[in-house]
Amino acid sequence: MTLKITPLNAAHRAMGAKMVDFGGWDMPVNYGSQIDEHHQVRNDAGMFDVCHMRVVDMKGDGVRTFLKYLLANNADKITLPGKALYSAMLRPDGGVIDDLIIYFMTEQWFRIVVNAGTADKDIAWMKQQAATYAPNLTITSRDDLAMVAVQGPNARAKVWQVLPQAQAATEGLQNFQAADCGEYYIARTGYTGEDGFEVMLPKENVEAFWYALNKAGVKPIGLGARDTLRLEAGMNLYGQDMDESKHPLESGMGWTVDLKSERDFIGKAALLAAPAANKLVGLVLLDRGVLRGHQQVHCAQGIGEITSGSFSPTLEQSIALARVPSGVQIGDQVQVSIRDKMLAAKVVKYPFARNGKSCL
Amino acid sequence: MSNPSNLKYTASHEWVKTEADGTISIGITQHAQELLGDMVFVETPKVGRKLKAKEECAVVESVKAASDVYAPVSGEVTAVNGLLDSSPEAINSDPYGSWMFKLKPDNAADVLALMDAAAYQVAVDSEAH
C-alpha cells in the first residue's frame, strides 16, 4: 500500500526526519532525539505537522441544532465567533466514534477538526445523521487546508514573528479560541499542555510557513515527542485511551459530556442507563521499568489495563493512563504486570505535567 | 558509524566481543539503537544464569518501545554492566562501548560462527528493503 503524504513530506526528509507508517501516513517520528524534542516544546517552541488531521466545514441553517444532537458536549456553550469546544461523537450505544474540536464561525457555519485515522468514518457518520435530521446542511472535507501546531512557551511570539499581520487579531485570544486572519485560521489550542497555536492555512503555503518558523527558531517535533507531551498533559489519544468499545465516562471524558441540559444527543440514553464500572486514572511507576499500553493493573478492586504508557521526560520516570475499576482511589498503590514481574505503581490524578513543570 | 571489524554480530542486532579471558561481552548495535531511539531502561540477566543460544535474556526500552535482547550463543552469565541502570542513554551515544552482560560460552566455536561486520552490514541493508 502506498503511504499518504502531507505537503511537508519533502521538508521532513530535508530536516533529517526518521519517517514511519502512522496509520497509513508517512510521518516523522523524530528528527534526532525524541527526548530533546520533548524538552524543546516544554521549554521553548516546537512545530508539528498535523496536516493529516482533517478540517470539516458544516454549513447551513440549523447547524447548531444538529451539532447539539450529534455531539456529547453542548454546542450551545460556544456563541462567540472563534470559540472552540472539545467533544466526543458517540454511537447510540455510547461508544466513542471520535474526539474532535468544533469552532463556532457563524450561526450558519461550524468548523470541525477530527483525527486523521477516523476522518473518513467520521464524515460518513455525520452525513448519515444529517440525511435524517438536517438534510439541508452541507458537510465539506477541507482537503485544501493544511495544519501546523506551534507549541511551547515561546510559540505564540514566534508565530507573530513569521505572521506579523496576524498578531493584532490573535494577541487577545483565550485558550480554546480562534481568529480568522484571512488565509490563516489561528486557534489557541494544542495537544501538548503548553501554550501555542494550531494554524490552518492553504496547502500551497504550508511549506514556506514551516521553513519560516524554523528560521525563527522553532524546531520540528516528531510524533514520538507528540505522544509523550500529550500523555504528560493527560490528554487522551483516540484508539488507545478511548474507542468505540468504551463509553466516554470510562475513558476520562466525563468533563466533556453534557448530561445536565435537557437536550437529547446520540448516545445519551446509553450513558444514563449504564453507570461507569471503570474509570481512567494516572499511574506513576515506583519501581524501575517502563509502563506500556495493555499491561495489566492489579488493584484491590480487580484488574485494570494500561491504555497509554511511556517514559516521561519531564518527570524522568514512567507514567501511564489506565482504565481501572471505579472504586480505585487516588493515592492507592497497585501492581503492574510487566513481562514476568509485578511492579509497584501509584495511582495519581492527571495531568502529570503542563506548562513546563510537573503537576504531581 | 561503521560496525567495528573486531566484533561478531547476530541477525537480531547484538554485537559480541571476545575478551582476553575467553568470556564474551554483548551489547546492541548502532543500527539497533538508532531504530529504538532514546534509551530509558535496561534490564539485564542475573549473574550465573545459564542461557541457550537465541534465548531472550535482556530488555532494552526506549521512550518508544521495549525490545528483547537475545543470547548470541549458549553460555553462563558472568557479569552485568550496572552503569546502564543509571545511564541507559550511553547505549545511544556509544553503542559499542556499552556492553550489557558477559557470557562464558559453552563452546568457543559458536562465537566464531557468528557474522562478521561485513556480513552483518549486508543483513542490515537487506532489512531496509
Interface residues (C-beta under 8 A of the other chain):
Chain A: V29 N30 S33 Q34 I35 G224 T228 R288 G289 V290 R292 S310 F311 P313 S318 R339
Chain B: G37 D38 V40 F41 E43 V59 E61 S62 V63 K64 A66 D85 N92
